[in-house]
Amino acid sequence: MSVFFIDSNSELWYDKVEKLGIEYISMPYTIDDKEYYYDLGKNTNFKEFYDKIRQGSIPITSALNEQNYIDIFNPFLEQGNDIIYVTFSNQMSGTFAQLDKAIATLKTTYPDRSIKYVDTKNISLGAGILAYLAALEYKKGATDDEIIKFVEDNRDNFSEYFIVDDLMHLKRGGRISAVAATIGTLLGIKPVLKITEEGKIINCNKVNGRKKSLLELVNIFKEKGQNTADYPIGILHSDCLDDALFVKSKIEELIGKDAEIWLQDIGPTVGTHCGPGTVGIAFHGKK
């Protein structure tokens, strides 16, 4: 029997994780010299976190090390379980090199146990929705290899686009240059970013002004969304609920109010890199 894992960078809300009966790996972040592990919204004070950033605090994230993964998986392997782990994009963190080391170490202790993982090639709810659907397959009795195939067969159909309010957070994370960030801020340019099929973040468009950038998210959904009535739609925000509700209302105008829309906060580990004022949308779309 396998234990199904996700990680908190998939941002699947804690109540869904608890209802599915699956495990999650909490990713760390540090702010004001204190380290925390994201709990998928169960006890996180999102406003406090983003207010601290607005007041000048600079959070950082860090990768888990080999021993962290060993400590997480070992109790389940000791009990005779296998591990299947649906991850956020392997392109976005060095943590997966440590994961590979941990798996190699654990295999020496548990040679008969299976420890497998599969890359969603996405992050936040772009990964979370796919992880959720894979977990539903798991609950139906899918094998580890069937879960891996399900993720690999479907991951190119899950799109994620987002806009940020302050380009300097992207600059600090190395996503854009300091010059581009400064000029873009002065001119009010809002880049529209997306997660590529390779699991990387790129700038796919530029819009002048906040309202236009929010409408651009809706336009992208209208153009690229596919079978959207059959899958959850994620709308995320980092302490800008009104903007997220605006996007939600526009999407409901397109596809009706019966659509399954998950409206939720962006967690601190992802929020560290995009900053307050970010709005994102994740949905099933064309490859």
N, C-alpha and C positions, 0 to 999 in steps of 0.2 A: 504494500500500500504506500502511496506517495502523499506527502504533505505539500499543498499548493501555497507558494509564496508569491507575493508581489513586494514592491518597495514603496516608500512614501513619496517618491518623486513621480509616481503615477497619479497621485492625488485622488485616488478613489476614496470617497468619503467613508469615515470610520463605521457608520451605521450599515453601509452595504457590505463592508468587509466582515463585520460581526454577523450579519445575517447569512452570508455565504459560508461562514465558518472557516475562513482561510487565514493564513498568517501574513504578516507584513514586516519588512525590514525598515526601521526608522533611520532616515538619513540625518546627519548632524548639521547644525548651523551654530554660529557663534555671533553674539551681539553684546556689546559693552563688556567684553572679556568673559562672558558666561556662555557655556556650551549647552545647547538644547538638542533634543531629538524630536523631529516632527511626528505628531500623533494623529495625523489625518483629520485634524479639526476637532478632536474630542474635547480637549481642554485648552486649545491654543487661543491666545488673545491676539487676534489679527490686527485690530486697530492699534493696540499698544505697539506692536512690532513696526507697523508702517509709520506711526507717529514718531517713533524713535529715529527712523531713517530721515524723515522730514526735518527733524531737529538736529541732524548732523551725524548720527551714529552710522557706522559703516559695517554691516554684517559681512561675514565670510562663511563659505561652506568648505567642507573638507571630505576627502574620500575615506571610507572605512578601510581598515587595514586587514591583513590576512587573519590575524587573531580574532578580530571582530566577527568575521564570517564563520570561523571555526566555532566560536562561542554560541553563535546563533543556531547553527545547524546541528551541532553535536548532540544536544538532548534528544532530538527527533531521530537521529541515526542510531543512537544508543537503544532506542525503543524498537528498532527494527524497521523504521520507515525509510522510504526513499524520498528524494526531494525533487520537485519541479518548480522552477522559479521563472516567472514572467517579468522581465526587467524593463526599465526605461532605456533610452538610447545609449548603446555602448560607446557612441562617438562623443558623448558629452561629459565623460568623467574617466579619470584614471582608476576608479574604484574596481573596474572589472579585471584589471591585471592582478589586483589583490584577491579578487574572487577566484580567479583561476588557480592561484597559488594555494588558496585555502582548500579548494576541491582536490587538488593533487595531494595535499597533506592528509585530508580526511580519507581519501581512497586507500592510503597505506594502512589506516586503522580499520576501515570498513570496506574491504575489497569487494564484498558481495552486494554492497549498497549502490544504488543509482543516484547520481546527483547531476541533474541537467538544468540548463537554463536556455531561454529563448528571448531574443531581442525584439521589442515592439518597434524599434527605430523611431521612437517618439518620446515625449515627456508630458507631464501634467495629464490632463484628461485625454489628450491624444493617445497616450499610453493607457490611461486608466479605463477608458471605455472598452478598449480591446482586451485588457486584462479581465475586466468584468465579464465580457462575453466568453472568454476562455474559461473563466471560473465556472460559468454556467455549464459549459461542456464537461468540465471536471466533475461537477455535481451529478451530471447524467451518467457518469461512469467512464468518460474518455480516458484512454491510457496516456502516459507521458508523451509518447511519440505522436499520438493523435492531437494532443494539445499543442505541441510544437508545430505540427503541420497546420493546424488551425490558425495559429498566430502568423506563420510565414505566408499562408495563403491569403490572409485578410489584411495584413498590416499596411499594404500600399493603398488601401481604400480609406484609411482613416487620416483625415487632414486636420491640421491645426494652424491657425493664423492668429496673430495678435498685434496689438499696437501698444506702444509705451508712451508715457507722459514726459519722461526725462531721459534724454539720450545719453546722459552721463553714466547711467548705470550700465548701459550696453558698452560704452567706451571702457569702463573699468573692467568689464568681463572680457574685453578683447574682441567684441563683435563688430565695432566700428572704430575708426581712428579718432583721435582727439580733435583734429581739425574738422572732420565731418560732424562730430557731436556738437562742437561750438557753433559752427555755421548753421547747422540744422536747428539748434535751439534758438538762435537769433532770428532765423527766418520763419520759425513756427512749423517747420517741416516734421511730419509724423511718418516714420517709416512703417510700412506694413511688413511684418516678418512672417516667415513660415518655416515649418520643419520639412526638410527634403526627404526623399525616399531613402537617402543614405543615413538619415537620422541627425542631420546637421541643421543649424539655424542660418537662414539667409534672408536678406532684404529682397522682397519681391515687388515692392511698389513704394512710392512716396506720395503723400497727400498733404496739402496745406490746411492746417487747422484741425482741431479736435473733433468737431461735429462731422466733418467730412471723412475723417479716418474711421469713425464709428460706422458711418454709413457704408464705407468701403468694405468693412467686415461683412455687412449684410449682403452687399453686392457679390462678394466672393462666394458666400454661402449659396446665393441664388444661382450663380453660374456653375459652381462646381459640386454642389450637393447632389447626392444620388441615393435613392431609396431611404430618404431621411425619415419617413414615417415608421420605418422598421427598426430604427436604432436610436439610442439616446443621443441627444445633442448637448454638448457641454458649453456653458457660458461661464467664464471665469473672470474674476476681477481682483485687483489688489487695493482694497479700501476705496472703491469708487462704485458703489452699488447703483447709484442712479444711472450711470453710463451703461452698466451691464443690463439694467432693467430696460433701458432704451433699446439696446440691441435685441433683447428678448422680445419686446413688443413688436419690433419690425419683423422678426422672424415669424412670430405668430401670425402677423398679417399675411405672410407668404404661404404658410402651411397649416394654419389653424391652431387654435388654443389647446387641442387635444394632443399635440406633440409632446413627447417625453423630453423635457428640457431640465437638465441638471444645472442649477445656478448656484455657484459656490465661490468661496474665497480662494485665492492663490496662496499656497502655503509658504512659510518662510524660506525653505531651501530654494524653491524656484523663485520666490519673490526677491531674494537677495540679488538675483541677476537681472531682474526686470524692473524692480522698484515699484513704489506706489503709483497708482494711476494707470496700471496696465489693464487692458481688457483683451480677452482671448476667446476664440470659438473653436470647438473641436466637433467634427461631424464625419459621417460616412459620405465619401465622395468618389468621384471618378478617379481611376488610377492615374 
